[in-house]
């Protein structure tokens, strides 16, 4: 399939049986980014996602023949209550990946919409992510803006 070619896809919440498809897409993303695979990675990823899938909801985009085309994975952070305020979760998009042949066909838009719809349905107060240059247009079209300047980060060795 050529980039930009229309295709029919299905986007559905990932179930336990999708763990290896999610792991394979993660491996493909990392290989695109120049990282080598490692023995046992698919099992390690699938086991980790299955153990935390309630806090790490994911959606899988597939072609009509069931081939994985992409996925989005979220991480839900539940804050503790504060005086005068109920606790509401916020969400970090840990990964949104679309296979090369399915890019520029709306798959990323469908995945992002599914994740954001879930966030709204679950009353998340905000959604954050770290965008690549290639993905920033997708996120800006969805309404994402630059984070506030007070956000700081420390990279630990």
N, C-alpha and C positions, 0 to 999 in steps of 0.2 A: 504494500500500500504506500502510495506517495504522500509526502507531507502536504497538507492542504486538501487532500481528497476526502470527500464526505464519506462518513461511515456510520453505521448504526451501532450504538453502544448501549450497554446497560450498566448503570451504577447502582450498587447495592451495598448495604452495611456488611462489612466483612464478618463472617462467622468462623467458628473454630476450624472448619474444613478449608478455609482460605489462608491459613497461617503460612503454608509453604509458598503460595502465590505471592503473598506480601513479602516474604523473605527473598524470593527470587527477584522481585522488582527492586528491593533494596540493594541486592547484590549487583544488579545491572546498573543502577544509579552510581554505585561506588566505583564500578569498573569504568564507567564513562568519565568519572572524576579522577581517574588514574590510580585508584587504589586496587591492589591485588586482592583476589579472593583468598579465603583461608579454609582449610579443612574443617568441616563441621559447622560452618557458619549458618547454613540453612536451618539445621536443627537448633542451634543456639538462639537464632533470631525467633524462630517459630515458638520455641519454649518460652522465651522471655515475653513475647507478645501475648501468648495464651495466658500466662500467669497474671498479666496486668491489663487484659483487654477491656475491662470496665473503665479503667482510667486512661486507656489509650484507644478510644474508638477509631475505627478505620473504615474506609469505603474503597471498594474495588471496582474499577471500570473494566468491562470485558466486551469483546466483540461478540457477534451473534453466535460464533462457533465456540465461545467460552474462553478464548485466548485472553490473558491479562493484558490490558493496554495501559494501566496506570493505577495509582492509589494515592489516597491522602490519609495521613495518620495524625491524630490530635493527641495532646496531653492535657488532661483536665486537672486544674489546680483548685482545690477547695480551700478557701480561706477560713480561718476561725472566726467566730462571731466577734463583733465589736459592740460596745455600748450603743444602743439606739439604732442598730443596724443589723439586718439579717445577713447571714453568710450566703454569698452567691459565688459560683465558680468563675474562674477565668480560664481561657484556653490558649495553649501554644500550638501552632501548626508545626509539628516536628518534621513533616515531610510531605511534599506533593510532587509526584513523579509521573511523567507520561513517557511511554516508550517512543523512540525516535520516529517510527513510522506512523504514529498516531498524533503527533504534535500538529498544532495549528488546524485542528479539526473540531475543537470545542470540548475535547475530553477533559482538559484541565479546568475549563469553566464548569462543566458538569460536576466534577469531583469537588471543586471549591464550593459550589452552591450546596451540594449535599452536606458537606461539613459545616458550613455556616448556618444552614437550616437547622441542623442538629443543635448547634450552639444557641440559636434563638429559642428553640423548643425547650432547651434545658436552662434557660434564663442566665446564660453566661453574661458577665458584665463587660467583658472585652475579649478580643482575640488578637494575639500577637504572633509575629513570625519574623524570621530573618530571610529576606528575599535575595535571590541571586539576580544578577543583571538580566539574565534571560527571562526570569519569572516576574520581574517587577511590574511589567505591563499588565499581566493577568491580575495581580493583586490591586493595582491602582484602579483598573476598570471595576473591580468589585467594591471599591470605596476605601481601601486601605490608604493611610497617609503615614508620613514619617512620624516615628514615636517622639514623645516628649523629650526634651533635652535633659531631664533629670535622670533618665535611665543610664545607669553606669554598669560596667562589667569588669570583672577581674578574671583573667585567664590564669589558671593555676598550672604549675609545671606537672 
